[in-house]
Amino acid sequence: MRHRSLLCLVTAGLLAVSGCTVERHWGGSSAPAGSGQAKVGLVTKTETNPYFVELRNAASAAAQAQGAGFMALAGQFDGDNDGQVRAIENMVQQGVTTIMITPNSSTGVLAAIERARQAGVLVIALDTATEPESAVDATYATDNVAAGRQQGAYVKAALGGAAPKVIMIDGTAGSTVDTYRHNGFLEGIGLADGDPAIVGRDNANGDQSIAQQKMENLLQRTTDLNAVYTMNEPTARGAYAALQARGLQLVMGSIDGGCQGVQNVRDGQYDATVMQFPRKMAEQGVTAAVQYAKTGQKPSGFIDTGSVVITDRPMPGVPSQDTAWGLRNCWGTT
């Protein structure tokens, strides 16, 4: 599809808005909180990452099931703060009662969020927390420090006492998800930033192709490593392609828990992934939005939607489920 602005087409049921297309299930007039007319807008980081596709599909289905209006927009790429700001402004103009957002940057869209809240819109962060968390009314997300810690603990156990020599393929600089997972991994494996055991590090913005390129570049500097941290599963697939080209076998973990990622673990591309539950985030967010429209009652605080290590090589001291369980529950509501 050809993009005419920084906002992207993400769903069916189309209406042209500001050079883009958008799903909209209502006439566009504003409805105050307590009117009973829930109109939910979802802003994701991109329209192509399978994780955000699942989040969007789950939110759309939940809105339809609960009789709520729904529209969805996305940034054109991971890190597209300007596109997300435009999406928020569009949604306020279209009369949403709730905006759910996975912010590209923990701080890059705060002014637009504040304007939406001042206009009476409930704002919920999904998957990615803002800084401060109080910039939104509530956050439904994985505890990303805990998820990173789970990956780190698994990799440490899988190394079997060997001193770690780790390459870290991070996400988007400035994102709370990237920061929290990175820090959690280091906690879990028992390292600190700057430790010489981290033999290489780069950002891949959650993108498979970029991750492959960055890993290839890092491997030109050293192949003396035994572990790889990846921020998400597209990153892990890119890293795997670069490692496979050099015939390197080591311990690699990831985070996401999509069906493709679980299958990657089953196929041996990486050793474990930490499953999170975007469907639960979306469904709980929509339910809160419907409640707000009916009663004016707002959710508050951070709601942890959970995470589970998925592996067919379980390690002592690291609770996990196997890939058969993972394929039954990938990105579900467990």
MOUR-V354719 format. One record per residue. RES is the residue in one letter. OMEGA is omega in degrees with one decimal (NA if undefined). Layout:
# MOUR-V354719
RES|OMEGA ; RES|OMEGA
This chain:
# MOUR-V354719
M|178.4 ; R|-179.1 ; H|178.0 ; R|173.8 ; S|-179.4 ; L|175.9 ; L|-170.1 ; C|172.6 ; L|-178.9 ; V|-178.5 ; T|177.2 ; A|-177.2 ; G|-153.7 ; L|174.6 ; L|-178.0 ; A|177.7 ; V|174.5 ; S|176.4 ; G|179.9 ; C|172.9 ; T|-173.2 ; V|171.9 ; E|176.6 ; R|-176.7 ; H|-179.4 ; W|-172.3 ; G|174.9 ; G|179.0 ; S|-178.0 ; S|176.6 ; A|-176.9 ; P|174.8 ; A|-178.8 ; G|-179.8 ; S|-178.7 ; G|-176.8 ; Q|179.7 ; A|177.9 ; K|-167.9 ; V|173.1 ; G|178.1 ; L|176.7 ; V|178.5 ; T|-177.2 ; K|177.7 ; T|176.2 ; E|-171.6 ; T|179.6 ; N|-176.8 ; P|179.8 ; Y|-178.2 ; F|171.5 ; V|178.5 ; E|179.1 ; L|-179.7 ; R|-178.9 ; N|179.5 ; A|179.6 ; A|178.9 ; S|-179.8 ; A|-179.8 ; A|178.5 ; A|179.6 ; Q|-178.9 ; A|-177.2 ; Q|175.5 ; G|-179.1 ; A|169.9 ; G|-175.4 ; F|170.8 ; M|-176.7 ; A|175.1 ; L|-179.7 ; A|166.9 ; G|-178.4 ; Q|-179.7 ; F|179.2 ; D|-175.7 ; G|-177.6 ; D|-179.5 ; N|-178.7 ; D|177.7 ; G|179.2 ; Q|176.0 ; V|178.6 ; R|179.4 ; A|178.9 ; I|-178.7 ; E|176.3 ; N|-175.7 ; M|176.7 ; V|178.4 ; Q|-178.9 ; Q|172.3 ; G|176.7 ; V|172.5 ; T|178.4 ; T|169.1 ; I|171.1 ; M|-173.5 ; I|167.0 ; T|-170.9 ; P|177.0 ; N|178.1 ; S|-178.0 ; S|-178.0 ; T|-169.2 ; G|-178.2 ; V|-172.6 ; L|-179.0 ; A|179.0 ; A|176.7 ; I|-179.7 ; E|178.1 ; R|178.0 ; A|179.9 ; R|177.4 ; Q|177.4 ; A|177.6 ; G|-179.8 ; V|171.1 ; L|179.5 ; V|-178.7 ; I|171.9 ; A|173.4 ; L|172.7 ; D|-172.2 ; T|-179.9 ; A|171.1 ; T|172.8 ; E|1.2 ; P|177.7 ; E|-179.0 ; S|176.3 ; A|175.0 ; V|179.9 ; D|-179.3 ; A|178.3 ; T|173.2 ; Y|-170.8 ; A|167.0 ; T|166.9 ; D|-170.7 ; N|172.2 ; V|179.3 ; A|179.0 ; A|176.0 ; G|179.1 ; R|177.9 ; Q|178.0 ; Q|-179.4 ; G|179.5 ; A|178.9 ; Y|-178.7 ; V|178.1 ; K|179.9 ; A|-178.1 ; A|176.4 ; L|172.4 ; G|178.3 ; G|177.6 ; A|177.8 ; A|-177.3 ; P|169.3 ; K|-162.0 ; V|163.1 ; I|-179.6 ; M|174.7 ; I|-174.7 ; D|-177.9 ; G|-178.7 ; T|-179.9 ; A|179.2 ; G|177.5 ; S|178.0 ; T|178.6 ; V|180.0 ; D|-177.8 ; T|-176.1 ; Y|179.7 ; R|177.9 ; H|-178.5 ; N|178.3 ; G|177.8 ; F|-179.8 ; L|175.0 ; E|-175.4 ; G|-178.6 ; I|176.0 ; G|178.4 ; L|174.1 ; A|175.6 ; D|-178.7 ; G|178.1 ; D|178.4 ; P|175.3 ; A|173.3 ; I|-171.2 ; V|177.5 ; G|-179.0 ; R|175.0 ; D|178.5 ; N|180.0 ; A|177.2 ; N|177.3 ; G|-172.7 ; D|-175.5 ; Q|-177.5 ; S|178.4 ; I|-179.8 ; A|178.4 ; Q|179.5 ; Q|-178.9 ; K|178.1 ; M|177.3 ; E|178.7 ; N|-179.8 ; L|-179.9 ; L|173.7 ; Q|179.8 ; R|179.2 ; T|170.0 ; T|178.3 ; D|179.8 ; L|178.6 ; N|-178.6 ; A|176.6 ; V|169.5 ; Y|172.7 ; T|-173.5 ; M|176.3 ; N|-172.6 ; E|172.1 ; P|175.9 ; T|180.0 ; A|179.2 ; R|176.7 ; G|178.4 ; A|179.6 ; Y|-179.9 ; A|179.0 ; A|179.2 ; L|-178.9 ; Q|-179.7 ; A|179.5 ; R|178.8 ; G|-177.7 ; L|175.8 ; Q|-177.1 ; L|179.1 ; V|178.3 ; M|176.1 ; G|178.5 ; S|178.8 ; I|170.9 ; D|179.7 ; G|172.4 ; G|-178.2 ; C|177.4 ; Q|179.1 ; G|177.2 ; V|177.2 ; Q|175.0 ; N|177.6 ; V|178.7 ; R|-178.1 ; D|175.9 ; G|178.7 ; Q|170.0 ; Y|-165.8 ; D|-176.0 ; A|169.0 ; T|177.8 ; V|-176.5 ; M|169.6 ; Q|-166.9 ; F|-178.6 ; P|178.2 ; R|178.1 ; K|177.8 ; M|-176.7 ; A|-176.7 ; E|179.5 ; Q|177.1 ; G|178.8 ; V|178.1 ; T|177.3 ; A|179.1 ; A|178.5 ; V|178.4 ; Q|179.2 ; Y|-179.9 ; A|-177.7 ; K|-169.1 ; T|-173.6 ; G|-179.1 ; Q|-178.2 ; K|169.7 ; P|179.7 ; S|174.0 ; G|-179.4 ; F|178.6 ; I|-178.6 ; D|-179.0 ; T|167.9 ; G|177.0 ; S|-176.0 ; V|174.7 ; V|177.1 ; I|-179.8 ; T|170.2 ; D|174.2 ; R|-177.8 ; P|-179.1 ; M|178.2 ; P|176.5 ; G|179.3 ; V|179.7 ; P|-176.2 ; S|170.5 ; Q|-179.5 ; D|-175.1 ; T|175.5 ; A|175.2 ; W|-178.5 ; G|179.8 ; L|176.5 ; R|-170.9 ; N|-172.0 ; C|178.9 ; W|-175.7 ; G|-175.1 ; T|-178.8 ; T|NA
